[in-house]
Amino acid sequence: MLAGLAASALMNADAPATSPKNTYLEIKTWRFHNSPENQPARVADYLEHGLSPALSRAGARLDGAFSNVIGPGGPYYITLTQFPSLGTMQEVLAKLAADEKHEQALRKLSSGTGLPFVRVESSLLRSFDGMPEPAISSTLGDSSRVFELRTYESQTFLTLARKVGMFNGGEMQIFQRLGFRPVFFGETIIGSGQPNLMYMLSYNDLAERGRLWRAFGSDPEWKKLVSRPELKDSEIVANISNVILAPLRFSAIR
């Protein structure tokens, strides 16, 4: 965790004291298999009626819940939980452990035939200075909206800090100007594949996604930004992966 925080520390060494407070984002992947156990429906019921209200009672928030549409390893859900601070996260976990209603929801989840899910994977992210909290109200819309979760692996924690600074110092603003709808940006401090960062964008549909990325690639400001030798992808990005998601019915972000 300390190594993962190094990139943020380097990036924020000269940040003003009045900058917004960064939040912490837990990304969970709930992996299923296709079987009579009906795992997706069981987990969705738990997320909506068990975990989400329990997190609210404990002082956190389940911001988003999504199912995979395009990407390897399906079927799965991805959930996004927001914590105001690491201290709050510790308090929330203690409250969840003592929450009788949440315990009942866990028992219900486990009471069906077979297993309720295959495995759960988790990463903890620290939000970027340029977007300290996930956007919720600005992403409300029709249920056909699609979401893209992108992961950028970097060569070292020093090059990761450069890429994070690039997002905060121009790339994020280009997204917004062109009409992308960013949901969150975060640096992974606990999780696999480090050093890396993750971010999520939303679109009305896949056709809009294609149009926006074409506009991004030809944007003069983007070309100027990426022309700096120290900010070329070959210098600061080792690998890019992405998945396309759809919001579950109860997701706050949709």
C-alpha positions, 0 to 999 in steps of 0.5 A: 500500500505504501508503494502504491501511495508513492505516486500520489505523494510525488504528484501532490507534493506541491498541491495547495492546502485548499485542494479538495479532499480525495476519497477512496474507492473500492472496486469489487468484481463479483465473478459468476458461472452460468448454472442453476444456482442463479448467482447474478440474481442472488448477488444483485438482491444482496447488493440492493437490499443488503449491502447498499443500505448497510453501507449507508447506515455505516457512513459509506455509499454504494455508488455503482453496480454494473454487469459486464457487456463486453470483455473477458472473464464474464459473467461478473458484476462490478461494484463501486463503493466510496469512502470519505477517508481510510479512517472512515473505511475502517469504521465502516467495516467494523459497523458492517460486522456488527450490523444484524440486518446485514448479517441477515442479508449475508445469510440469505445470500448464502442460503440458496442452492450451491454457491452464491458466487465464484469469487470476489476480487477487490481493489482500493483506489485513491481518487485524483485531485481533478475529480475527488468524488465520483460523479453521480447526478451528472451521469443519470440517464436512460437505462441504455447508457453504457460505461467503460472501465479502463485500466492503465498499467505503468512501468514504475511508480514514477511514470504512474505519477506522470500519467496521473499528473497528465490526467489532472493537468489536461487530459481529464479536461479534454474528455469533459470538453469533448462530451465524455462523461467521466465517472471517476479517476483513481490510482490503485493503492491496494490490488493487482497489476500495480502500478496502475490507475483506473477510470470510468467513462459513460456514453449514451451508446456504443456509437457515441463511444466510437465517435468521441474516441475518434474526436479525442484522437484528433483533438489539437490539445490532446496532440499538443499534450502527448507530443511532450516526450515525457508524456508519450504512452511508450514512456508512461503506459505499459498496457491499457485494458478496458471492459464495457459495462451496463448499470444494474437497475438499482445503481445510483450511477446509471 
